[in-house]
Amino acid sequence: MKAFILERYGKKRALRAADVPEPELHDDEVLVQVHAAGVNLLDSKIRDGEFKILLPYHLPLILGHDVAGKVVKVGPRVRQFKLGDEVYARPDDFRIGTFAEFVPVKEASLALKPNNLTMEEAASIPLVALTAWQALVEKSQLKKGQKVFIQAGSGGVGTFAIQLAKHLGATVATTTSSSNVALVKSLGADVVIDYKTQNFEDVLRDYDVVLNSQDGKTLEKSLRVLKAGGKLISISGPPDPAFGQEIAAPGFVRLVMRLLSAGIRRKAKSRGVSFSFLFMKANGGQLRAITLLLEAGIIRPVIDKVFPFEQTNEAMAYVEAGRAKGKVVVKLK
């Protein structure tokens, strides 16, 4: 099958187009023929070697964390899916590889594709939707009447998280550039801060939840907008001891995580708020709940650009530039 493979870690290193064997299927997996694959900053970070400690992949590696396509083979233990089903998923860590013609996906991580979405639209959803769900529904248990600050509202996670938070009944603040104000307002943002001309920490007060996706300086500033008992959830690091425990990391890795997050955890505690790191996990059950919201029109996909499969490297570069409105997708079929 055709695929884009990472041969060695390296910053901005190009993936190599190659013919590789079709992946072997585990008993609890289905083989999905990839019609479209979402492109995420996570792919670039893995390629650059930023996650070598957290995700010790063996190279060469096929990247890609979002898929929409058709089931073409079913493992003997699979019960919920059959040949020809149109599906979408975020494959599990260590089974990623959607920048290819075929990818194996665990039955537990898979869901039927929303019937009102194209393959490209469906491929844009899983990683960002599950990130938003696990941050707002699972971790912060966001409730009606609460206030949430979602950073980078015009990005992939931001465009989905704003819509989800509004569905949950929250007041939503976000940051974006002036050119994207109309977009984030159309998604439901109540308070929009132009990060080029305003400091969010001077504008926002007494928020219940912050979803941080930016750098360390922004993370620290985010503490100032939370009220006592508020929750700071970061998807951009630093990893904390609870995450190390969750993934059963070796002792030295847990120690590194403890040290990396010590400063922000201490500052959070002094302000009477909590800090936690989120590295989203594949979850077919949550994806099925998200499907209902998509099919009801409560949440809509936001796609900036669709690249042909042959331009996967260009698609990754476009995402890395940080100017995409919503998601970027590569199309195979």
Order of alpha helices (4+ residues) and beta strands (2+ residues): beta-beta-beta-alpha-beta-beta-beta-beta-beta-alpha-alpha-beta-alpha-beta-alpha-beta-alpha-beta-alpha-beta-alpha-alpha-beta-alpha-beta-alpha-beta
